[in-house]
Amino acid sequence: MNFPVPAEWTEARDMLLPVVRRATEPAHAFRAEQASPENRLVRRPLGKYLSELVMIDLPDVRMYINHGHLKQWGVSSRQAFEAAHNVLRDYATSGLKLRAEYKLWHLDAPDGSASSRLALPGWLDAFADQVSGTPVAIIPSPRLLLVGGMDDDGQLARLIDIASDGFHMADSPLSPALYISDATGRPMPLQLSPVTKRHLRVQANLRELCRRVYNEQAEQLSPYLDVDFAPCEITTNEETGETSTWCVWEAGSRPVWLPETDFIVLRDNDGDWWLPTDRIERLVQGVWDSTPAHPRRHQARWPMEETLRKLKACSEPR
């Protein structure tokens, strides 16, 4: 069904809103893009596993803006994002209240998309005087946004639990990760020092998002690209409770797109070789290349024997 979109930018710009979604949402986007480049949605990365998109708020429906709309209006994607931000800023804190039972700030957004506030640079930083320590936000679903302080252990524990439970229970899950602001005021995943009390839970939440997004990405792209896609997996150290992401790089003639994981399992006739990704980046130059996918994957070609020996020498026992 087609809905009438304003033909003129002067009318359309006041109807735009930013929205935060997983990088793989909406699921049909890549398929639509194959039919026509103009169907490519207006989006940009928001952290490693999320995207910021633009919607237009029509009388009967909200719909994503694509590059065909930009062409019709004669504007750039940057102008579309700026206009959407300007509209949202007018009521960016509407519905904000302190939830006494959680001791957390809760945004009950009138537009039904509370998570969109994190797309506004500096929005989260504004809580610096309202919470203890660095402001931390969760967006387990598009409609739920809670903010607490990193130095309040009780608040941090509640944020971790609600982020995980809310993500797994939501009809439209968004992210189980916790977020702070980067130097530009944009959200970035919280990563705590390994010596801190809540490190393992925060780490596990982020890795769960990593696995989900990479595996959704593989499902969406594989019908259109003549490559293999390595799935992202998670393993947990039974002694320490620490989680790690990993993928398999298997001997073969076809290129394989590898997700960015903590470990790469090099698999050949001699067995599995667990390679810490940060330790082998120099060795794989020339046999894998970055792709334009978001989140990023590397296209890998099976290495020659000399490189293979060097890689196996970096492996960790399992």
Protein Blocks (a to p, Z undefined) as FASTA:
>chain_A
ZZdddfbfklmmmmgccddddfkbcfklmmmmmmpmklpccdddehjkbccddddddfkb
ccdddfklmmmnopafklmmmmmmmmmmmmmmgoiacdfklopacdddfklpaklmmmpg
hklmmmmmmpgcjdddddfbfkbccdddfklmklmmmmmmmmmmmmmmpmbdcbfcdcdd
dfkopacdddddfkbmklmmmmmmmmmmmmmmmmmmmmmmmmmpccddddddddddfkno
pacddddddddfbdcdddddfbdcdddfkbccdddfklmmmmmgojaccdfbdcdddddd
dddfklmmmmmmmpccZZ
